[in-house]
Amino acid sequence: MMRIIFLFMLCCSACAAILGTFAPNTVAAKNHAQIVDLYLKPQTKNLELSFRIENCFTPKMEEAILSGVETTFKILLVMEQKGFLFFRDKFLNISLEHSIKYDRLNNEFQVTLPEQPDKILTTTDFEVAKHWMSRVEDLSLIPIWRLEKETEYKLRVKAELSKVRLPLFFRYIFYFVSLWDFETNWREITFTL
């Protein structure tokens, strides 16, 4: 019995060692994507947000997109009234999804943005499509009347690549798809009206 347990443990450690040499390094796989140019502006009716995601496209990701893999960025937004940890009032907790897909037959990129829900943006220029994917401009967050004057609020923003659901054929080609995962750190901004 002890021999069986010993052999089992030996096999498990050997398999772990072999898989460890072929498994992608998750620290090296993370991209240095970050939220930059975060800007809040109160308009007459709504509080609007603008920012961009920098370094969110890697060569492997671009290769996958050009091969027809639909790619989605998930953007998380949390706004709360500043205060003690358990006594904060959460005003917003939403996620936006920016999606890009390359149509090889028509040689065009189709970008879907929740900021423009009624249309799909199309272009033949990959740089323009990446520009649309990596920016949020003048997004209406919350009506001004819901916020109290002279009260401190905190807005946190984070972006990440949504888990990719590859078609069966692409699973073999893009086996190391985690190499182009990205996730930004939370970016915070504190403001008062």
C-alpha positions in Angstrom: 0.0 0.0 0.0 2.8 2.4 0.9 4.5 1.6 -2.5 1.3 2.6 -4.3 1.0 5.9 -2.4 4.7 6.6 -3.0 4.4 5.9 -6.7 1.3 8.0 -6.9 3.0 11.0 -5.2 6.1 10.6 -7.4 3.9 10.6 -10.6 2.0 13.7 -9.3 5.2 15.6 -8.6 6.7 14.6 -12.0 3.5 15.7 -13.8 3.5 19.0 -11.9 7.2 19.6 -12.8 6.6 18.9 -16.5 3.5 21.0 -16.7 5.2 23.8 -14.8 7.9 24.1 -17.5 5.3 24.4 -20.2 2.7 26.5 -18.4 2.9 30.2 -19.2 4.2 32.4 -16.4 1.1 34.4 -15.2 3.2 37.3 -13.9 5.0 37.7 -17.3 1.6 37.2 -19.1 0.1 40.3 -17.5 0.2 43.3 -19.7 1.1 46.7 -18.3 -2.3 48.1 -19.2 -3.5 51.1 -17.1 -6.3 53.7 -16.9 -5.0 57.1 -17.9 -6.5 60.6 -18.5 -9.3 60.0 -16.1 -11.6 63.0 -16.2 -14.9 63.8 -14.5 -17.0 66.8 -15.5 -20.4 67.9 -14.2 -22.7 68.9 -17.0 -26.0 70.6 -16.6 -27.9 67.3 -16.0 -25.4 64.5 -15.6 -21.9 63.7 -14.3 -19.8 62.6 -17.2 -16.6 60.5 -17.3 -13.8 60.2 -19.9 -10.7 58.1 -19.8 -8.5 55.8 -21.9 -6.9 52.4 -21.4 -3.2 52.5 -22.3 -1.2 49.4 -23.4 -4.2 47.2 -23.7 -3.3 45.6 -27.1 -0.4 43.2 -27.4 0.9 41.7 -30.7 -0.6 38.3 -29.7 -4.0 39.9 -29.1 -3.8 41.8 -32.4 -3.0 38.5 -34.2 -6.0 36.8 -32.6 -8.3 39.7 -33.5 -7.1 39.7 -37.1 -7.8 35.9 -37.2 -11.4 36.6 -36.3 -11.5 36.1 -32.5 -14.0 38.4 -30.9 -12.4 40.3 -28.0 -14.2 42.0 -25.2 -12.9 44.5 -22.7 -14.9 44.7 -19.4 -14.8 48.1 -17.7 -15.9 48.2 -14.0 -17.1 51.5 -12.5 -17.8 51.9 -8.8 -18.9 55.2 -7.2 -19.5 55.6 -3.5 -19.8 58.3 -0.9 -16.6 58.6 1.0 -16.7 57.4 4.6 -15.8 54.4 6.8 -15.6 51.1 5.1 -19.0 49.6 6.2 -20.8 52.9 6.1 -20.1 54.0 2.5 -23.1 54.6 0.3 -22.6 52.9 -3.1 -24.2 55.0 -5.9 -22.9 53.0 -8.9 -21.6 49.6 -9.5 -21.8 48.9 -13.2 -19.7 47.2 -15.9 -19.4 48.2 -19.6 -18.3 45.9 -22.3 -16.4 47.0 -25.4 -16.2 44.3 -28.1 -14.3 44.1 -31.3 -14.6 41.6 -34.1 -12.9 41.4 -37.5 -15.0 40.5 -40.5 -12.5 38.9 -42.9 -15.0 38.8 -45.8 -15.7 42.5 -45.7 -12.2 43.4 -44.4 -13.7 45.6 -41.6 -13.7 45.8 -37.9 -16.9 45.9 -36.0 -16.8 47.6 -32.6 -19.7 47.6 -30.1 -19.8 50.2 -27.3 -22.4 50.5 -24.6 -22.0 54.3 -24.8 -23.5 54.1 -28.3 -26.0 51.2 -28.0 -27.9 51.9 -31.1 -25.1 51.2 -33.6 -22.1 49.1 -34.4 -19.1 51.1 -35.4 -17.3 49.8 -38.5 -14.0 50.7 -40.0 -11.3 49.1 -42.2 -8.5 50.8 -40.2 -7.3 48.7 -37.2 -5.8 51.7 -35.5 -9.2 53.5 -35.5 -10.9 50.3 -34.1 -8.3 50.1 -31.3 -8.8 53.8 -30.5 -12.6 53.1 -30.1 -12.0 50.1 -27.9 -9.6 51.8 -25.6 -11.5 55.0 -24.9 -14.6 56.0 -22.9 -15.7 59.5 -23.8 -18.4 61.6 -22.1 -20.1 58.7 -20.5 -23.1 59.9 -18.4 -22.7 58.3 -15.0 -25.4 59.7 -12.7 -27.8 62.6 -12.6 -26.4 65.6 -10.8 -29.5 65.9 -8.6 -28.7 62.5 -6.9 -25.4 63.9 -5.5 -25.2 66.2 -2.5 -23.2 69.4 -2.8 -20.0 69.7 -0.7 -20.0 65.9 -0.1 -16.9 63.9 -1.0 -17.4 61.0 -3.5 -14.9 58.4 -4.8 -15.0 56.9 -8.2 -13.0 53.7 -9.0 -12.4 52.4 -12.5 -10.8 49.2 -13.6 -10.5 47.4 -17.0 -9.8 43.8 -17.9 -10.0 41.5 -20.8 -13.1 39.3 -20.6 -12.5 35.6 -20.5 -12.3 34.6 -24.1 -14.6 31.9 -25.5 -12.6 30.6 -28.5 -14.2 28.5 -31.2 -12.9 24.9 -31.2 -10.5 25.4 -34.1 -8.9 28.4 -32.4 -8.3 26.6 -29.1 -5.5 24.7 -30.8 -3.9 27.7 -32.5 -4.2 30.1 -29.5 -3.3 27.6 -26.8 -1.4 30.2 -24.8 -4.2 32.7 -24.9 -3.6 33.8 -21.3 -0.4 35.4 -22.6 -2.4 38.3 -23.8 -4.7 38.7 -20.8 -4.7 42.1 -19.2 -6.1 43.6 -16.1 -5.5 47.2 -14.9 -5.2 48.2 -11.3 -8.1 50.2 -9.8 -7.8 53.9 -10.6 -9.5 56.2 -8.1 -10.6 59.8 -8.3 -12.1 61.7 -5.4 -14.4 64.7 -6.2 -16.9 67.1 -4.6 -19.6 69.0 -6.4 
